[in-house]
């Protein structure tokens, strides 16, 4: 038997219902926040991700699905969403239009990593990107949208962990201080940290293996190496978050795993036992240099992403796994009644009513059971005698009341009562 590849999974049953409800809420929120939908290719030039994410990042060194097509072009399955959006922004010359441009995306990403709790090799990621605004208010907005979305999904005990990486010059000063601090003791850290020490020392702060090591707990704070401009900007972001009534805590160890971040970086964590230590359900930050790095003009940007598998795992409220009840179910016995059921179902669906009928030859008794399984609110009982008189029987499946409705008025009746 052919089976799905390791690290992938099927979405069906209650999980499919849960994902559908999340997607509907995402579209609802993004519409009200004035974000427009964008879809970028599932695979792009290998160079796009290696340049944007960073050659020293774990994604590039360990996790990207790189391949060559039949024309020997080097391609990569997208491991994250930001780089593709920025590439599209540059390629379509959107920087010449009214700024900022506010996008949201929702699609599958691919990383070759060990499958775990809410983590897969094929995963669904939702994110937003704002291109063309350096206003600290945008930082706060990008944080507030997922925060309010998760609240609407029933999440409690949400906390925003936020840090300020500052400008490029700030990070260069901090890098020198960090290297001086770590160099005498670097052999005490894991092999990954020792490699990062040579390529990107700031990534050491993001280490999950040595996070409880006293050496890392006592590293110099990046917040002590920032210009007044960077400090003032960060204070403004925190002020806006306070105005928006969003709980946050400043965490100077957050650096995020991608090389393109500067200034604001954040994670939204959820205190759910089922998530364990991997309790970050959304993360992002500002990336003011990425558009220019990829060949475009100097454009400030801010965004975030959320892995929906981890969000679904933490959604334990049964209401999110329940299918919406069917408005009505049509029951019939003979071929004449079946023909009527088919045309009536089409007319009702066009009118916005959810409806179904049997297509497997079930007995009338079994059709009643199927209607109950679908939680049908109304039953449409077709019989030849009523149809000959131009009537159709409708039964309320909860009160059990029955009414005979003129066939010409049945659509209006169902629409008004469904």
ABEGO torsion letter per residue (X at the ends): XBBBBBGBBBBBEAAAAAAAAAAAAAAAAAAAAGBBBBBBBABBBAAAAAAAAEAABAAAAAABBBBBBAAGBBBBBBABAAAAAAAAAAAAGAAABBOBBBBBBBBBBBBBBBBBBGBBABBBBBBBBBBGBABAAAAAAAAAAAAAAAAAAGBBGBBBBBBBAEBAAAAAAAAAAAAAAAAAAAAABBAAAAAAAAABAAAAAABAAAAABAAAAABBBAAAABBAAAAAAAAAAAAAAAAAGBBBBBBAABAEABAABBEBBBBBBBBBAAAEABABABBEEBBAAAAAAAGBBBBBBBBBBBBAAAAAAABABAAAABBBBBABBBBBABAAAAAAAAAAAAAAAAAGBBBBBBAAGBBAAAAAAAAAAAGBABBBBBBAAAAAAGBBBBBBAAAGBBBBBBAAAAAAAAAAAX
